[in-house]
Amino acid sequence: MKSTEKTASTRLEWRMSESFILVLALILVGANLRAPITSIGPLLGSIKESTGISNTLAGMITTVPLLAFAILSPFASKLARKFGMEKVILCALLFIAFGAIGRTFFGAGSLFLGTLLVGLGIAVCNVLLPGLVKQEFPDKVGVMTGAYTLSMNICGALASGISIPLAVGLGIGWKGALSCWVILTLLAIVSWLPRMRSVRRSAAVSASYESHVNMWKSPLAWQITIFMGLQSFIFYNIVTWLPEILMDRGMVADTAGWMLSLTQFAMLPFTFLVPILASRMKSQLPLVYVTALLYTAGILGLIFGNTALVPLWVSLIGIAGAFSFGLVMMFFNLRTKTAGEAAELSGMAQSIGYLMAAVGPMMFGYLHDITANWTIPLLLLFAASMIIFLCGLGAAKNRFVSENK
């Protein structure tokens, strides 16, 4: 009897240990989904000087991973079904690691190739993590989604802030500053290796990733996709152009840079809280209303409001971004019945979404060029927020993509 109890206790301890390692791995994988990209922007000046590339090519460095997201996202769940989710995520992390190191070896060619590898790896993880959460933590979807998205945003914000101090303060240059982030990827790989013991369950995993829903014919899936795309459109336009907008209105460069940091840091607590709140609601309509109100106040305040209140306006936009991002991450799980459906929906939404994000900054800049002011481009963001609201009204209702209505 004692032997049986001891065996049962040992199994319980092993399962708890396995769960802890999986949670740690999930957080570390999430930490790699923005930092390798957001670390580039502050270093563009040094990169241009070192490689001799033009401003246009320099701008393409941040566009390449977004295009990689758009191209590979629809296929990530199919790769998981064929080869097993554990193997695919491990390979994606290796892509991120090799890309992060490889982009610093030679000239502009390796810079773009390495950035492409990073983008492909991140694309796969972006799509599969919602399905992984639904599969492994069906009763804690909100908490676990909040945990890995918070990790993603914290590391993304830190990467923007410390790239220059690393490059200049430590004297390691832009190559050293970009390479530093491979340490985070290696930690994620090490934490993920215990999951490879689950490869024996690959048949079960593949079965769980089967989906018999044609997302491209589902009205609900399209509402979620447009919601995803336009919130990404707003985020990447703000990240790209906010300092320029503020400097054109008389703000000094350092202060304008801090306003962009404030936008991202304002997101952090809500990135964690919104998925938890969403998971406890049958309908997420109240959160959609709050999102629309925050976007409206922030964007219109930036256009017509008092310049002295810019910190308030950019904070509201950041919080609205956290609400919209947290909601769409939860929609992948709340509007689907299986891990396979969640991954398929995530793949569709992120493919279209990041394609919209990739063209957004160019469209924004073009509108500024032809109008010679920032009002029309900012009104475009306001229009996008209104469409987010309309799509959110449908996406927030308690129903599933498989119902096809």
PAZANU-472874 format. One record per residue (C-alpha): y, z, x. Coordinates in steps of 0.001 Angstrom, whole numbers, padded with zeros to 6 digits, always signed. Layout:
N
YZX;...
END
This chain:
405
+000000+000000+000000;+002390+000972+002778;+001496-002218+004632;+002342-004295+001541;+005664-002498+001095;+006473-002995+004771;+005678-006698+004502;+007866-007042+001410;+010696-005201+003148;+010391-007429+006192;+010547-010546+004007;+013636-009228+002225;+015352-008509+005537;+014461-011985+006794;+015854-013624+003655;+019070-011599+003911;+019404-012586+007558;+018788-016234+006682;+021434-016084+003937;+023966-014507+006306;+023355-017203+008924;+023740-019917+006261;+027051-018428+005074;+028277-018286+008677;+027154-021876+009251;+028905-023030+006071;+032181-021403+007178;+031916-022855+010709;+031115-026339+009428;+034113-026061+007097;+036288-025045+010046;+035632-028465+011621;+036755-030554+008655;+040497-030679+009408;+041249-029249+012854;+040057-032303+014862;+042526-034424+012867;+045508-032110+012321;+045556-031329+016059;+046593-034946+016795;+049983-035154+015076;+051982-032792+017311;+050571-034527+020404;+051409-038110+019411;+054433-038235+021723;+052326-037284+024750;+049546-039641+023681;+051971-042592+023381;+053494-041830+026769;+050098-041535+028441;+048362-044539+026870;+051363-046817+026320;+050463-047543+022694;+053117-048473+020130;+054370-046337+017268;+052329-048435+014859;+049101-047822+016767;+049984-044155+017159;+050313-043889+013393;+046912-045538+013001;+045246-042666+014875;+045534-040446+011802;+044735-043354+009448;+041393-044164+011138;+039567-040984+010029;+040871-041371+006474;+039468-044902+006367;+036195-043542+007753;+036143-041033+004890;+036671-043826+002384;+033967-046094+003851;+031157-043605+004485;+031613-041087+001644;+029661-043070-000997;+026630-043261+001315;+026424-039630+002464;+024286-038419-000444;+021939-041400+000012;+021489-040449+003675;+020701-036876+002590;+018048-038120+000189;+016437-040356+002800;+016527-038171+005909;+017072-034658+004567;+020348-032781+004221;+019692-030562+007279;+019256-033488+009665;+022201-035434+008268;+024659-032536+008602;+023435-031820+012149;+023954-035475+013092;+027419-035381+011507;+028347-032355+013628;+027093-034169+016739;+029288-037145+015797;+032298-034814+015581;+031464-033237+018957;+030885-036532+020796;+033959-038073+019176;+036183-035116+020054;+035164-035328+023714;+034874-039121+023929;+038373-039808+022652;+039838-038204+025784;+037754-040000+028443;+039440-043361+028959;+042322-045249+027384;+043400-046220+023894;+040032-047816+023099;+038054-044605+023545;+040786-042697+021703;+040293-044808+018579;+036496-044975+018895;+036230-041217+019346;+038542-040615+016397;+036373-042945+014294;+033252-040916+015205;+035072-037716+014281;+036069-039242+010942;+032518-040396+010153;+031114-036939+010902;+033719-035188+008795;+033174-037657+005931;+029489-036730+005687;+030179-032985+005728;+032994-033364+003184;+030584-034955+000722;+027473-032831+001295;+028952-029330+001392;+029642-029140-002378;+026011-030129-003027;+024784-027622-000440;+026756-024838-002141;+025376-025797-005553;+021833-025892-004178;+021854-022690-002115;+024399-020515-003965;+024155-021491-007657;+025484-018087-008779;+028284-017896-006191;+029691-021414-006236;+033319-020265-006538;+033176-017711-003731;+031358-019978-001304;+033558-022985-002080;+036596-020783-001530;+035171-019460+001741;+034568-022815+003412;+037753-024445+002105;+039771-021449+003312;+038146-021799+006736;+038952-025515+006705;+042625-024960+005880;+043163-022027+008259;+041779-023971+011214;+043652-027106+010147;+046949-025215+010047;+046251-023461+013364;+045382-026757+015014;+048784-028148+014048;+050559-025071+015341;+048869-024476+018683;+048313-028025+019960;+051621-028067+021867;+051216-024537+023282;+047735-025500+024487;+048880-028778+026021;+052118-027522+027562;+051745-023761+027809;+048306-023893+029424;+049113-027101+031280;+045946-028878+030121;+047755-031864+028582;+046942-033650+025359;+043400-034451+026470;+042593-030816+027144;+044265-029706+023907;+042182-032145+021840;+038976-031337+023721;+039338-027588+023070;+038311-028068+019457;+034822-029163+020487;+034123-025448+021073;+034447-024910+017320;+032049-027790+016696;+029488-026420+019158;+029592-023054+017376;+028926-024848+014089;+025983-026730+015636;+024443-023531+017003;+024842-021788+013640;+023274-024779+011872;+020157-025012+014075;+018249-022303+012140;+018518-024564+009092;+016384-027119+010896;+013404-024892+010221;+013865-026000+006631;+013095-029603+007545;+009569-028997+006275;+011117-028740+002823;+012626-032216+003220;+010714-033599+000233;+012055-030840-001995;+015536-031299-000583;+015388-035051-001115;+014245-034475-004698;+017133-032072-005314;+019542-034772-004115;+018259-037344-006588;+020852-038430-009139;+020236-040622-012154;+023876-040755-013243;+025943-043873-012573;+029173-042161-011561;+031083-045432-011490;+030526-045817-015251;+031408-042230-016152;+034942-041711-017589;+034831-038062-016494;+033862-039029-012945;+036846-041394-012834;+039197-038670-014065;+037987-036393-011265;+038222-039256-008755;+041838-040056-009651;+042644-036325-009565;+041123-036135-006079;+042865-039281-004874;+046361-038387-006021;+046266-034816-004720;+045247-036277-001336;+048009-038884-001697;+050620-036144-002140;+049225-033944+000644;+049135-036634+003342;+052561-037983+002394;+054032-034491+002723;+052231-033883+006030;+053482-037226+007380;+057044-037377+006096;+058355-033895+005220;+059959-033228+008645;+061678-036642+008564;+062986-036029+005043;+064410-032653+005997;+065926-033865+009272;+067656-036743+007455;+069239-034082+005257;+070627-032199+008234;+067869-029759+009163;+067163-029348+012886;+063803-030604+014149;+062305-027191+014941;+063149-025813+011510;+061815-028937+009797;+058550-028503+011699;+058313-024898+010558;+058824-026010+006950;+055724-028194+007286;+053805-025218+008685;+055062-023088+005787;+053730-025681+003347;+050245-025384+004841;+050230-021608+005248;+051390-021143+001645;+048145-022837+000617;+045797-020405+002321;+045307-017510-000133;+045150-019853-003119;+042613-022112-001415;+040249-019137-001592;+041279-017699-004964;+041422-020850-007111;+037703-021786-006777;+036740-018210-007711;+039015-018250-010762;+037782-021722-011754;+034138-020641-011540;+034768-017838-014038;+036328-020107-016670;+034523-022333-019140;+037615-024538-019186;+040003-024787-016237;+042927-026033-018355;+045152-023001-017550;+044814-023785-013842;+045691-027434-014484;+048877-026373-016302;+049848-024094-013398;+049185-026918-010930;+051454-029317-012828;+054211-026695-013124;+054115-025950-009386;+054187-029633-008403;+057066-030300-010823;+059183-027398-009597;+058497-028092-005914;+059001-031865-005868;+062031-031924-008180;+063495-028997-006253;+063093-030975-003039;+064896-033948-004639;+067675-032271-006598;+067614-028595-005630;+069720-026494-003302;+069015-027198+000378;+069091-023469+001078;+066001-023121-001139;+063901-025637+000801;+061450-022874+001901;+060816-022151-001781;+060361-025824-002722;+057908-026565+000102;+055987-023348-000624;+055582-024373-004267;+054322-027813-003196;+051866-026159-000796;+050574-023778-003479;+050257-026682-005934;+048233-028539-003295;+045946-025529-002928;+045450-025367-006705;+044682-029094-007010;+042370-029146-003973;+040509-025990-005060;+040108-027373-008566;+038728-030739-007515;+036248-029102-005125;+035005-027021-008065;+034920-030008-010419;+032241-031520-008160;+030011-028549-009048;+031200-027529-012507;+030978-031013-014013;+027478-031752-012620;+024016-030334-013273;+022263-030891-009925;+023044-030889-006203;+022402-034637-006185;+024945-035272-008913;+027464-033041-007122;+027022-035014-003899;+027250-038372-005697;+030425-037350-007515;+031880-035925-004307;+031103-039165-002482;+032730-041351-005124;+035828-039169-005474;+036354-038755-001740;+035820-042448-001020;+038516-043545-003471;+040620-040470-002783;+040922-040878+000957;+041540-044609+000593;+044552-043689-001553;+045567-041089+001033;+045351-043671+003818;+047743-046123+002151;+050064-043398+000850;+052198-042747+003955;+052696-046481+004527;+053789-046983+000900;+056081-043958+001147;+057695-045276+004327;+058070-048763+002862;+059891-047396-000192;+062243-045511+002115;+062916-048650+004136;+063845-050774+001116;+065877-048080-000670;+067420-046413+002414;+066861-042959+000899;+064067-040520+000110;+064700-040078-003616;+062531-042961-004844;+059581-042077-002544;+059750-038449-003715;+059880-039569-007345;+056664-041470-006599;+055093-038120-005691;+056392-036659-008941;+054790-039541-010878;+051527-038906-009010;+051659-035222-010011;+052048-036205-013676;+048959-038425-013476;+047117-035540-011809;+048059-033428-014825;+046792-036025-017311;+043496-036496-015458;+043173-032745-015093;+043335-032289-018859;+040086-034255-019128;+038429-033019-015945;+038977-029358-016845;+037029-029494-020123;+033587-027867-020165;+031308-030926-020027;+029189-032908-017557;+029368-036376-016009;+025840-037058-017269;+027096-036890-020863;+029064-040126-020218;+031778-039464-022772;
END
